[in-house]
Structure formats: C-alpha cells, structure tokens
Amino acid sequence: MSNVTRLQNAISEAGIPAIVITSLPSVNWLTGFTGSFGLAVVTARSGVFITDSRYTIQAGEQCRDLPSKSFKNPTNVVDFLHEQLKELGVNQLAFDQNNVTVAQHSRWSETFSGVELTPTDDPIEKLRQFKTAQEVALVQKCCRVTDEALELLIDLLRPGVTELQLLWDLQDFLRLHGATLAFDPIIVSGERTARPHGDPSEKTIEKGEFVTFDIGARIDGYCSDITRTVVMGPATDRQREVYEHLLKAQVACIDAMRPGANGKDVDALARSILDEKDLGQYFGHGLGHGLGALVHDTGRLSPIIDQKIEVGQIWTIEPGVYIEGFGGMRIEDDIVITEREPHVLTTFPKQLIEVSC
C-alpha cells in the first residue's frame, strides 16, 4: 500500500474530504520529494503535488503516486494552489494547525473563495510512526555507521585531546562512510557532562572524567541517535554506582517496550528504578522519542504523554543522570518494536568503559 493510499484511508476514516500537507517531513514521507519547497493536496480519490520551477525536473523524478505540478513567476503559490483546488473540486480543505502560520491562513482565506478551511492535526504525524521494513533497514544502516564511529572516537580518547577535536574526527569519519551528521553532536567531558545538551568546546579531556558522546548519522534521508558515556581511566566507586544503576534502568525500559505498553508507564519505570538510589531527581527530560526521517520524529516517551507502543515504531531509549559538580551520563539505544521483544538496532557495548590513559 502506498503512503498516498494510507493517507487517503486515514482522512476518509476521519471524515476529511481534502487536506493540504505543508510540513516538509510529511511531504517527503508522502511523495518522496526531497527539495526545500513543496506541498500536497490529497482527497479521498486524487491529489496533486505542488512546487515551483526550481524543482520541476526533480519533482517529476522523485514524486511517486501523485502527479506533480509547478509554477513560475509571476504566478505565486497561493494563486496556483487555488487553481489546483478548483480543478480537484475541493470546497472544504483541512490544514495542519501546527504548521500553517496565521499569515498563511489569512492569505488563503482571502484567496480561496468558496473553500472552507478547517484546522486539524497532520494525520501523517501518526502514520509516520509506523515504519516499513525498508525504513527499518535504513535506520539500522545508520546505526551501524554510528556504532563504528563510536569505536573510532573512543580509540582516539586520551588526556589532552579537546572535545572539538573529537567532533572534527567524527565529521571526517562520517564523510568517508557516505554519511552526514544527523544533528549537532553532543561531545562533553568532566563537569560539562551534567549538561544534557552541551556543545563540544575547546575544553581538554582529563584523566578521571566522564566523556559523553551523543551522535548520529544520516544516510539516504534516515537517522540514528546513540549516546554512550565512558570514563577516562579507572572509575571511582561513585561513578560506577551511578552508571550501573542508570544502565539497570535503561535495560529494563528497553525490555518493557512491548506492543500494548504505554510510553508514560515505561518512562515511570525508569524513574522508579533511579529512585532506588535517589537518582530520579537528576533525570529531567523524557525517556525517548520517535526516530526515522527526523532525529526527533513523531512520538514521545514522557511522564505527561499517553503513548501507545505498537509494532513497527522506532524509538530511542535514553535515560540520563546529570549532577551538577559531579558530572552526568546518558545511555541511549535505538529500538524497533516487534510482535515479541523489542529489537535493538544499536550494538555498541553499554557496560561502563574505562579508557586506558
């Protein structure tokens, strides 16, 4: 079943006669188009992809299952979209209320005579949670490259190297392996590891410190997202105690990600295990997020969101402990939900690594 058909089925079930898709990640999922500008109108039985003259040839090559049309100066996108709505016979149009701006809506209201505009959530946000076998394979490919990158980075660890030097080495490695950065990497050391999203700096890495790597590769439009924390030299008793309890929580949460589970409950499981050692207070973010064409793809594992766990979803599982003045640590894997136990796509070891200095 094509993604266009999946969307048509979804809007039919929701009683939506037509919808305009404006979010580029959703447009890409729907059509295969990878350019920087485009939108799609989909009805229960037809639809059209719209872009401008910069992408006429590209859209013709990439768009699947929808005809593509482009406009050029002096025509503007609002007038061209109106023409397509008239051709499709659309008189009621749903739009993504989280993506269309107030200014866009105002122009559409002024221009689309005879068309009722209806705000809704983008139904593709939900559909994108369920990955095909091909999508899973692409994410797994990204994970393999990232696992290899972690091996390189840990081999390069030594006192005196800077966080930024490791970033540059990572960038070179990914280029050589046909990948790009999936996001701005987090490479932090020492007390800076207490910053969950710290940027690499000119700080030198010293013996006895934690070093956290949160990195990901992008290949063929899909992403990985992996975090490991290591210690430079022998770990102290406190470092080992905190790390091993965090690992206990992370492993338990992966095992709990079964079809029918609620993401809120799995997040709570992480916090309850950390609280056994009074560490839950140092875990401030959510347990994980969806992963795919975006690093933070649709879906969240959080204390405040009911999230049904279903077959075909890909999630990150990434509890962390961040103690100011002591340091922090995070362990993150990418998993795909199967009918039985979750399948872990990331293979880099998770036992605490004590780097020889």
N, C-alpha and C positions, 0 to 999 in steps of 0.2 A: 504494500500500500504506500503510495507516495505521500510526502508531507502535505501537499496541497489537499489531497483527499482526506487526510487526518484532520486538517483544519476545517474543511467543509463539513465533515461529520460533527465536529465539535460545535460549530456555530449553528448547525441545524438543530442539534440537541438543545442548545441554549435559546432557540427561537430568535437568532440574529440573522436577518436576511442578507446583510452585507457588512463587511468590515474592512477598514483601511489599516494596513500594517506599516508602521513608520519606524519602529526600533530596528536599527541595522542588524543586531544579532538575530532578531526574529526574521527579518527579511532574508538573511543569509541561510538560516535553517529552512525557510520555506522554499527558496528559489535556487540556492547555490551561488548567488551573486556575491562577489567579494569587494566590489567598489565602495567608494565613500559616500555615494548618494543614490538612493532609490527607495521606492515604496511600492506596496502591492495592494490592490483591491481584490477581495475574494468574496464571491457569492456562493450560494449552495451548489451551483452547477457551472460556474465560469469564473473568470477573473482576468487580471492583467497586471504585469509588472511595468513600472514607470521609472525612467531615469532620464538624464539629459544627454546631449550629443557627445559628451566626453566618453560615454560608456556604451554607445550604440553597438559597436562590434563586440565588446566584452559581454554585454548582456545577452546578445544573440548566441554567444558561445556557451555561457555558463547557465543561463536560466533553464530550469527544467520544469516541465509540467504547467507552465504559464507562458502565454505569449508576451513578448517584451515590446514596449513602445518607448520612443524617446522624443524629446522636444529640443528645439534650439531657439536662440534669440530671434525675434523679440518676444516669443511666447514665454510665459512664466509657468511655474509648476502648478500654481493654484488654478489658473485657467485651463491648463492641459488636463489636470485631474478632473475638473468639472466636465470637460468633454468626454472623458472616459466613463464617468458616472452616468452621463446621459446615454452613451452607447450601450452600457450594460443594463440600463433601465432601473438604476438604483434610486429609490426615493426615501430610503431610511438607511443611514450609514453609522455603524458603530466605530468608535475610535478609542485608542489606548489612552485613558485618562491620566496615566502616569508618564506619558511620553510626549503628548501633544501640548504645546505651550498655549498660554492664554492668547498670545498674539496670533498664533496659527488658527486657533479656534475662531477668533474674531474675523479673520480674513475669510475663512471657509463659510462662516455664517452669512457674511455679506455677499459672497460669490455664488454659493451653491443654492440657487433658487429652486424651491420645490423639493429639497433634500432635508430630512430631519436628522440632525446629528445627535447621537446617543453615546454618552460616555460609558466605558466598560473597562475591565481589566483585559490585558492582552492574553487571549487563550493559549497562545504559543508558549507563554511563560510556563504553563503547566505541561504542555506537550513536550517541551524540550527536556524535561526531567527524565524522560524515558529514552534511553539510548539504544540504537540499533547495534548489532554485532560489529558492524563496520566502525561505528563511533567508538565502541569499547576498545577495539583493536588500535585505533589511532591514539586514544589516551594511553593505552598500555605502551605503545611505541615511545611516546613522550616520557613515560615513567622510566623506561629502560635507559634512555639517554641521560635522564636526570640522576638515576642511580649511579651511572658511570661518572657523571660529573662530580658527585659527592666523593667517590673514591679518589678522584684526582685532587680535589680540594683538601681532603684530609691527609693525603700524601704530601701536600705542599705546606702543611701546617708546621710552623716552627717559631720559637720565640723571636720577635723582631720583625716578622712579616706584618704588613698592615692589612686592615680589613679591605681597603680599596684595592690593594694588590691582588687579593683573592677574588674580588669582583672582576677585575680585568682578566684574570686567568679563566674564570668561568665564562666570560663573554667569548674569549678566543676558542675555548673548548666547544661551546655550542655552535659557533660558526663552522668549525671544522666538521661537525657532525650534522650539518644541514638543518640546524635549529636556530631559533632566536629566543630571547628572554620572554617568558610568558607574563612576567610582571617585574617590577623593580625589586631585585633580590634584597633580602634581609640578611646581612652578614655582620654580626655584632659579637663582641667579646667582653670578658670581665663584667664589671658592674653594668655595662651597657646592655647586657643580655636581659636585664629587667625591663627593657623597652620592647614590648611585643612587636612593634613595627619600626624598630630602629634602622636608620640608613647606614650603609658602610661609611666609615670615616678613615682619617689618617692615623687613627689610634693603632699602636703596635700591640701585637698579641704577646702575652707574657705567661710564664710558667704558673700553673695553679689555677688558671682562669677557665671558665666555661667559654665555649665558642658555639654560637647558634647559626646554622645555615637554613634559611627558608628560601628555596629556589624552585624554579620550574622552567620547563622547556615548552616552546610552541612549535608544532610541526603540522603542516597541512591543515591549519586552522583549528587545531585542538591543543589542549594544555595539560600539563601536570603541575602538581603543587606538593612539595615534600619538605618536611622540616626534620632536622636532626641536631641534637646538642651533644657536644663532646667536651672532654676536659683535658687541659694541657698538663700532662704528667699524671702522677698518682692522685686519685680523688681523695678528698677528705671524707671523714665519716659522715658529716652533714651533707656534703654534695651527693654522696652515694645514696644516703637515706631518702633525700627528696627525689632524686632521679628515679630510683627504683619504685617509689610509690606512685610517681607520675606514670611510669611505664605500666604498672599494675592497672591503673585507671584506663589507660589508653587501650590496652589489650582487652579488657573487659567490655569496653564500649564497642570495639570492633565486633566482638562475638555477639553483642546484643542487637546488632543491626540486621535483624531478620524481617522478612515480609510480615506486615501487620503491626510491627512495633511503632511507637510514637517517638519522633525525634526529641520531643520535650522530655520524655522519660529517660532516654539514653543520655541526654545532657545531664539530667539529675543524677544518674548513676555515677558519672564522672565526679560530680561534686561530692556525692556521699562517700566515695572511696577516698578522695583527697581529704575530706573532713576527718577521716580516721587519724590523720596526723596533723590536724589543724591547718591544712594547706588550702582548703576550698576558698578561703578569703583572698587568696592570691591568684585566683583564676577568674578574670574579669570578662573575658569575651565568650562567644558561643563555642560550642563543641566542633562545629564544622559547617560546610556549605556544599552546595552542588558544584559540579565540575564538568567541563566539556569544552564548548567553543569559547566560553569565557572562563577565566580562573574562578571568579565568584559567579558561577552560573546560578540558575534559579534554584530555590530551595535553601532553607537554613535550619541548622540544628541549634536550638536556643532554648533558654528557660521560659521564653514568652511566646513561642510559636508552636502550635499543634501541627506536626508534620508527619504524615503517614509514610512509612517506609515500604517501598514497593519494588518488585523485580524490575531490573533494567536501569535503576537510578545509579549514578556515580556520586560518591560523597568523599569529602575529606573528613578525617577524624583527627583532631588536633588539640587536645587539652594542653594547658600550659600552667606553669607556676612562675610568678615574677615577684621577687622580693627585693625591694629597693635596698641598696647597700650590700646585698649578698650576691645577687645575680638571678637570672631566670633560665628557664628551659622549656622547650616545647618539643613534642614528638608528633609527627604528622604523617599519615599514610593516606593513599587514595584507594578506595574500595568500590567494587560494583556489587549491587545486591542481586543475588541469585535465589532460586527457589529453596535452596538449603542454606548453608552458611555463606557469609559474605566472602567474596574473592578479593584478596589483597593484591593490588596491581604494582605496588612498590615493594622492592625486595632488599633494599639496603638494611644492614643489621640495625637492631634497635637496642641491644644491650649496651650499657654505658661503655664508650670507647675512651680509653686513657691513652692519649697520644704521647709517644716517646719524645722526650725533649733532650 
